[in-house]
């Protein structure tokens, strides 16, 4: 990588003789997810048995990247699509649209345009990410048919160094493949009981090249993110917090944003995607008794406009999905280990579509109210139990004005038992009422017949183990998720489908002096209506993944940390429907080194090479690899990256 291709500001920051801004050495960034689990109030609960936590190191290294970087160390969580606007997340092979997803307690939106992501997030915002695969607790929220994803954004306390009331951090990054320049700035402060935080990030660049040397048109980075927070906390721990975040990507993308080369005369269209989330919350950070309330009001919105710039006469197609949500709950702490959480939640969700051919907007909407309770108990030092139930009532209105109501109970139960001091066995099951989900609004039909539409229900089963001996940890589980009557409509007709994902996960963790290894393997097979499926027949339900590997390792020596990762997948051709080719396997090696000057420990400089051997591959969860008529979004070829971070 020629130095002339690196922005001068990045070189200056990396070489600047800054004074020591932090007197105390910063704690090492750990790859061990057990550290993050320990910070989860319910990390030891039985219902967290299958939960995956994104480690501190993974969060830190993904801050100037995207969702694929965020989950790259967890094999059971796959992210397909090489550009952020197209990245879709799959958990145990199931599309995340079938999971309850929250950011700062605010319910995120469901389906929108099937060629783009309905849930894109900036890793630079996050301080905590947890994935509950399969069985989810009742307090995870409505529609947790295949689990839940919980994300929390950074607070002022996460940014400010000890003893300081104002501070922040700045990051600059450059990647030579695509000439992508990233910059972010976070400022935070506190005075009395008040806290504030502001965050800005932008990433811009050119189209990148694949490992085959092919330039992917429409792949240039053009992302902007903002986050603002204001909080007040009394001396007694009463805390009120208001936050607002926005993520924007407005650029030329492939005509079908999640794949290229479909033969259309116009290969590119402008995708204007705008995502917003607002949250207002209350909690008491010091209480631990019977009265421990929490309340969250939120608004999330995804707005996608698709325009054909080479043929303006076609106008702009626009899809809008917005959700107002509210939750009030109380945690009854029965003692130091046992608790019961009970509450009520609500959402009002609307999905809207418009284009030049329509006289007015076409809409679907749904309102849902749920009542729930979840008990987490430890009857003995070896036994942990978690069980809960919820009841949901949904009012649904279709594009024609047709309306109906649906309601049902959900229940879950999980248990873990320590057979020895080293070996723990665990299992769980759930039956979840899913209601009727809003469809992809880009296929809305003003004349749909809704009379045969059914409410979805899922069943989840897990059985696993955890083994820990000194610095060695092993874990694994079998899983089965069945969703009956999932919404699976086309423009021509409303419809339901049954989907099933089954398989197993294995994990390994091993720590040593100043180093750590994390490895995982996940194998899943998805079926739709009883048959093995391809990526087209499972859109919005899941993806054919097969076997996926993830390995990460790091070692710190004095001021340097060295490490690397391998992402790999086995070849896959186990489909029973229309796919006409197998999906090839791949193995990709990434290496990095980080340097923290001993006298300037507020600075971290990171050099990295991704896809060292310049492999031409698409991530296993990327759409369309099993069709010869589709050219999938291949990942970037060999890429050299330099990142500089400064705390102040």
N, C-alpha and C positions, 0 to 999 in steps of 0.2 A: 504494500500500500504506500504510494508516494505521499511524502509529507505535504506536497503542494495541493493534495486533494482534501486535506484536513482543514476545516475552518480555523483561521488564525486565533479566534477567541478561545477555542478549545486548547490549542497549544499553549497559549498564554496562561490559562488557568492551571494547566498541568505543571507548568514550570515556575509559577509565581512563588517567591519566597514569602509566604504568609506568616504572620506571627502565630504563636500557639493560642488558639481561641478557646480551647477546652483544657483545663488544668488536669482533669482526671482522665485516665485512659478510658476510651469507649469500650463497652462490652463487645466481645467477639460476636459476629453474626453467625448463628448456628444453622446447620442444615437439618438438625434433629427436630422432627415435628412433635416429639413428646414435649418439648419445651412449650410449644404453642398450645397443645392440649391442656397442659397444666394451668394455663391462663384462662381457660374456658371454665366458667363456674360449674358446668355440668360435664366436664371432661371425663370424669370417672363413672358417669351414669351408664346404666346398661344400654340405654338407647343410643349411646355414642359408640357402640361397639364397631360399627362399620364406617364410622365417620373418618374422612380424610382431611388433614389439616395442611395448609400450605405453610411451609417452614419460613422462618425469618429470612434466611439466605435467599430462598426462592422469591419472596416478596421483593427483597432489596434489588436483586439482579434483574427483575422483570420491570422495574419502575420506568425505564425508558423503552420498554417493549410493548407487547400486546398479550392477549389472552393465552395464546399458545405458549409464550414464555412463562406465564403465571402458573400453568398447570403441567409444565413439561416434566416434572418429577413424579407425577402420579399417573400410572399406567391406566387405571380405571376411569380416568377423566380424559377424554380425547377432544381435541379442538381441531376441526377441519376448516379449511379455507385459509389461503395464504395472506389475505388482506383483511384488515379489521372489519370492514363493512360486511364481509361474507363469513366471518368466523362463527361457527356454530359449535356448541358444547354438548357432548354426549357423556352420560354417566352410566357405566355398566351397559353401554350400547344404546341407552334410551335418550332421546332428544330432551334437552333441558326444559323445553316447553311443557313437559309433563311433570316437572318438579315445581315445588313452591320456591320462588326466588325472591329474596329480600336484600335490600341495601339500607343499612341503618334502620332496620325494622319496617321499611316501606316496601309493599308488594310491587314487583316489577311486572311489566306488561307481557302479554301472551303473544300469539301469532300476529305477524304483519305480512310482509312480502316474503314468499318462500325462497327467493333468491338472495335474500340478505338476512343478517342476524337480527333477531328480535331482542337480544340481550348482549350488547357489547359494553364492556366496562374498561376503564383505564386502570391498569395495575398501580400506577403512580399514586392513586387515591387511597389505596387499601392499607389497612393495618391488620386485618383479620379476615381470613377466608376459610370456610369450612364446608365440606360437601357431605351430606348425610345420604348415603346411597341405599335405595330400597326402603326399608322401614324407617319412617319418620315419626317423631312424637306429635301428639295432638296440637301442641302449641307452636308447631312449625307453620301453621296457617292452612287455609283451604287449598284444595287441588294438589296436595302433596302426593300424587299418585305413584310416583317412583322415587320419592325422597325429597330432599330440600337442599338449597344452596344459600348459605348465609354469608353476607359480606358486611364489613364495617369500615368506614372511612376514617382517616387519621384525625385526631384531635390535637389541640394546641399542646397538651401534655406530652404527646408522642414526638413533638418537634423540638420543644424547648429543652435545653440542657440544664442540668442541675444548677440551681442558684440563679438562673436567669429568668427575667420576666419578658424578654423580647428576643427573638432570634428567628432562625429559619434554615433553609438549605437551598442550594442551587445545583443543578445538574446540566451538563452538556454532553451530547453524544454524537458520534459520527460513524456511519457505516458506508464502506466504499461501494458495495453492490447496491445501486440505486441512489448513491450519494445522499443518503438520508441524514438530515441534520435535526437533532432533537434538543430541546431546551425546556427546562422547567424551573420554576421558582416557587418556593413556599415561604410565607411569612406568618409568624404567629406571635401572640403576646397575651399577657394577663395583667390584671390590675384589680386588687381587691378580690371580689368573687367573679369578675368578668373575664372571659376568654374570647379570643378571636383568632381566626385563621383564614388565610387566603392562599389559593393555589392556582397557578397558571402553567399550562404545558402546551407545546406545539411541536409537531413533527412534520417536516416537508422534505420532498426529494423528487427523484426521477424514477422511471420504470426500472425494475430490477431484471437481472438475467438469471435463468435457471441453470442447473448444472450442465445442461446440454448447450449452453450458450445462447439460448433463445430469449429475446426480450419480451416480457409479459406486458403487453399494452394495457394501460389502465391500472397498473399496480403501484403508481407513485404515491408515497405517503403525503397526506394532507389532512392532518387531524389536529383539532384544538380542543382542550379541556379546561374547564374552570370549576373550582370548588370554593365556596365561601361558608364559614361557620361563625356563629355567635352563640355563646353560652354564658349562663350565670349559675353559680353554685353557692348556696348559703353555707355558713359554718356547720349547720346541722346536716349537710349532705343533700339538701333538696336541689336538684339540678334540672334546669330547663335549657334545651338546646335547639337552635334553628339552623338548618343547613340547606344549601341550594347547590346543585351541580349541573353541569351541562357538558355534553360531548358532541362535537360537530365534525362532519366529514362531508365536504362538498367538492366533488371532482369527477372527471371522466373515469368511468369504470367499464369493465366488459359488459356487453349488452345484457347478458345474464350474469349478474355480478359474482355468482359462485362458481362459474366455469367460463371457459373461453372457446372460441372456434366453433360456433354452432351454425356457421354458413350464412348468417344474415348479412345483407349488404352494408349495414352500419355496424361495425364491430364494437363501437363504444357508445355509451349513453351517460348523461350526467346524472349522478345519484347525489341528491342533497339529503343527507340524513342528520337528524337533530334529535338528541336524547336529553331529557331533563328529569331530574328527581328533586323533590322538595320534601323536607322532613321537619316536623316539630315534635319534640319528645320531652317527657318528664320522667324522672326516676329519683330515688333516694340512694346515694352511693354509700351510705353508712349504715343503713338499717339491716338487720339480720333476724328479726323476730317474725311474729305472725303477720304483721302489716309491712309488706314490701311491694308497693304498687309501681306499675310502669304503664305509661300511656304514649301512644305514637299516632300522629296524624300525618298522612303523606299523600303526595301526588307524583305520579310518574307518567311520562309521555314520550312516545316515539313517533316522529313525524318524518316520513320518507317521500320525497318528490323525485320522480323519474322522468327525465325529459330527453328528447332526441335532438341534439343541437344541430345535426346535419340536415334535419327535416323538421323545421319549427312548426309546420302545419299540423303535426301530430299532437302538439300541445304537451302538457305535463299531466302525468298520472300521479295521484297523491294518496297515500295511505296514512291515517292518523289513528293511533291507539293510545288511549289515556285511561288512567285508573286513579280514582280516589280511594284511599284505604284508611282504616282506623282500627286501633286495637287498644283495649284496656284490660289489664290483667293484674293479678296479685299473686305473689309467691308466699306461701305459708311455710316458713321454716319451722319444722317440727322439732328439730334438734340440729346438731352440727352437720349431720350427713343426710337427713331425710327432709323432703319438701314436697309440697303439692302446689302446682301452678294452675290457676283457674282464671278464665277470662272470656271475653267476647270480642269477635273481630267482624269487620264489615268491609266490603268493597263495592264500588260502583264503577263498572268498566264499560267503555264504549269504544267501538272500532268503526272507522269511517273511511269511505273511498269516494274519490271523485276524479273525473276526467272530462275532456271536451265533448265526448259523445253522450254524456248524461245530462238530463234536465236538472237534476239535483243530486245531493250526496246520497249514497247508499250506506246504511248503517246496521249494525247489530249492537245490542247492549245487554248487560246482565248485572244484576245486583245480588249479593250473597251476604247473608248474616250467619255467623257460626258461634256456637257456645262450646267451650272445651274445658277439659281438666286433664292434667298429667301428673302422676305421682312418680317420684324417684326416691327409692328406699334402699337402705343397706341394712338388712336384718342382722347380718353378722359381718365379721371381717372378710369373709370369703364370698359372701353372696350379695349380689346387687340385683334389684328388680326395678323395672320401669314399665308402667302401663297407663293407658289413658284412652279417652274417648272424646268425640266431638259430634255435634249435630249441625248440619248445614241446610239452609233453605235458600234456594236460588230462584229468582224471577228472570226469565229470559225473553227477549224480544228480537225477532228476526227481521230480515231486510224487507219483508212484505208487510210488517206490522203484526204478524202472527206472534202470539205470546203464550207462554205456559210457565208453570212452576214445577220445580223439582226439589226433592229433599231426601236426606238420608243420613244414617249414622256411619261413623268411622270408628274403628278401634285398633289399638296396637298393644303389643306386649313384648318386652325384651328381658332377657335374664343373662347374667354372667356369673360363673362360679369358678373360684380359684381352687383347682384340684390340688395343686402344690404351690409353694411359694414362687415357682417359676412358670407354671402352666395354668392358663385360664381358658375355660370353654365358654362359648356364648352363642346365643341364638335369638331370633326375633321373628315376629310375624305381624302383618297388618292387613286390614281390609279398609279401603278408602273410597268414600263417595267423591266422585270427580265432577258431577254436574255436566253441563253442556258448555264446552269451551267456545269462545268466539273464533271464527274461522279466519284464515288468511284473507285480509280485506281486498287484495288485488284479484281475487277470484269471486268476489261478491256478485251474486246474481239477484237482481230485483224481483225475479219470479220464482225463487226457490220454493219447493214444497217441504214444509217442516214437519208434517204430521207423523212421519215415521221416525223422527230423530229421538234417540235415547240418551239418557244420562249415563256417563261412564262410571265404572267401578274397577278398582284394582285390588290385586292381592300380591303381597310381598312376603318372601320367606328368605331368611339367612341362617346359616349355621357355620360357626367359625371358631378360631382359637387364637390365643396370643401367648407367646413363649418369650421369656426374658431371663437371661443368665449373664449377669455382669453387664458388659457393654454390648452384648449380642441380643438382638430382638428379631423374632420371627412372627409372622401373622399370616392368616389366610382365612378365606370363607368361600362357601358355596352360596350362590344367590339365584333367585327365581323371581321375576316380576311378570305378572300378567295384568293387562289392561283390557277389560271387556267394554265394547261399545265406545271406543275412542272416536271422537269426531274426525272424519276422514272424507271430506266433501271435495267435489270438483265443481267447476262452473256449471256443468250440466245438471248435477243432482246432489242433494244432501245425502250423506251416508255415514255409517258407522263401520268400524273395523276392530278386530281383536288383535292385539299385539302381545308378544311374549319375548322376554330376553332372559336367557339363562347362561350360567357359566361359573367361573371361579376367579378369585384374586389371590395373589401371593405377595408377601412383602418381606423385606430384609433391611435391618438397620444395624450398623456396627460402628461404634465409636472408639477412638484411641486418642492418645495425647495430641491435641490440636488438630484433630482430623475426624472425618465422618464419612461413611458410605451409606447411601440409601438406594435400594433397588426394589422394583416392583414388576410384576407380570400380571396381566389381565387377559382372560379369554372369554369372549361372549359370542353368542349366536342369537340373532333376532329372527323372529317369525311374524308374519302378518297373515291373519286368517289361516293359520295352521301350516303355512308353507315358508320355506327359506326365502329370503327376500333380497332384492338388490337395492341400490341407493335411491332409485326413483320410486319404487313401490312402497318405500318406508319414509318418504318425506314427511317431516314434522313429527314422526313417531320414533324413529331410531335410525341406526346405520349398521351395515354389515362390517364388523370390525375384526373378528377373529382374535388372534393372539397379538398383544401389544406389550413391548418392554420399555422400561425407563430406568436408567442407572445414573446416579450422580455421586461424585466424590470430591472431597476437598482436603487440603492439608495446609496448615499455616506454619511457616518457618520464619521466625523473627518478624520482619515487617511485611513479608510477602505471603499471600495465600495463593496456592496453585490448585487447579481443579479442572473438572471436565464432566461431560455427560454424554450418554449414548441414548438416542431414541431409535427404536426399531420396531418392526412389525413383520409377522410371518405372511407368506403368500396366502391368499384367500380366494377360493372359488366355489364356496358352498352355498350356491343359490339355486332355487327351483323355478324361477320365473324368467323374466325377459333379458337378463344380463347376457352379453355375448362374449365376454372375456373375463379372465381371472384378474384379481388385483395383485400386482407384484409386491413382494416383500422388499424391505430396505433396512439399512442400518446406517445411522449418521452419527459422526463423532464431532463433538464441540469441545474446545479447550479454552481456558482463560487463566489469567493471572491478575491479582490485585495487589496494589502497593499502597501502604499507609506510612508516610514518613514519620519516624519516631518522634521527631521534634515538632511535627505539624499534624497531629492525629485527627484534626478536623477535615483533612483532605483524604480522599480515596481515589486512586487512579486505576482504571480497569482496562486491560487489553484482552481481546477475545477474537477467536476465529470460529465461526459457525460453519457447519458442513465442510469440515476440513478437507475431505477427499472429493469435494465438488460433485456429489451425487445428484443425479436428476431424479427427483422423487416428489410425490404428493403425500401429505400426511394421510394416515389411514382413514381418518374421518372426513376427508375432503370428498365432496360430491362428484359422482359421475365417472369414477375410475373403471367401473365395470361395464362401460358402454364404449364401443369403438367409435361411435358417432360423436362422442364428447371428448374435448380436450380439457382435462381438469386443471385447476390452478396449481401448478407445480410450485414448490417452495423455492426460495432463492438458492442459488448455487453458493460456492465458497464466498464467505463474507467476513471481512476484517472490520472490527469495531473497536472504538476507543471511547471510554466514558470517564468523565471527571466529575466528582461530587464534592461539594464543600458545605460543611456545617458552620453556622455562625450564630 
